[in-house]
Amino acid sequence: MKVQALWRYPVKSLQGEPLREVGVTASGLDGDRRYAIFDAETGIGLTGRRAPQLLFASARLTSEGAAEITLPDGSIADDDALSTWLGRPVVVRSAADDVDRNYEDVVDFEREPSSDWKVFGGARGPFHDSDRARVSLVSAATVGAWDPRRFRPNVVLSGEGEDALVGTTVRVGDAVFDIVARIRRCVMVTRPQPGGIDRDLSVLRTIARQRASLLAIGALVTHPGILRVGDELYGS
């Protein structure tokens, strides 16, 4: 398998930026999930689960490492503009900030309007949902006809068979990863996004039925390095 595409998401739940190469640290791809948007009143981190409109904004890292957020109308947003757009007071936080990392997930995605929501604690450092993995990888074969953006992977691989890598160590480019688990999917994969991705509950239903709700693999970084599109994946 080879690296077919690389993505980082400077702001949690916003559209990411495709890359040709990127540095990898113990925390994951450099700049990935470096920022997140928090409800200023509740202190809860906002994601596309609770606030699906987030997926229609985008973010990139500036040369100084700050997040530049672009709203659907093309304007560059600060906290005030984001608050107006989202209809609630929000603030953008950095992974370096001392802030509780709590997010929400719907209990029953089939009955979302009436469902309860649960609060869970996310990872320390960059705003990943879990400490268990810092980089996500998925193959083109596993994604199939779905747009890979539904799954917000860091690394899209050519070929197939990434599930078999769980429990092994792999080298990609100059970096080495421990492949620790398959990734459990949530309502995020059903959300609409720009570019013709529609709301589609059948995506999560299919993953639940055919793959026990697991799609893509998560990795921890054991040796930092550089990843490039075209790099080969080598097993241990």
Secondary structure by P-SEA (a helix, b strand, c coil): ccccccccccccccbbbbbcbbbbccccccccccbbbbccccccccccccccccccbbbbbccccbbbbbccccccccaaaaaaaaccbbbbbcccccccccccccccccccccbbbbbbbbbcccccccccccbbbbccccccccccccccccbbbcccccccccccccccccbbbcccbbbbbcccccccccccccccaaaaaaaaaccccccbbbbbbcbbbbbcccbbbbcc
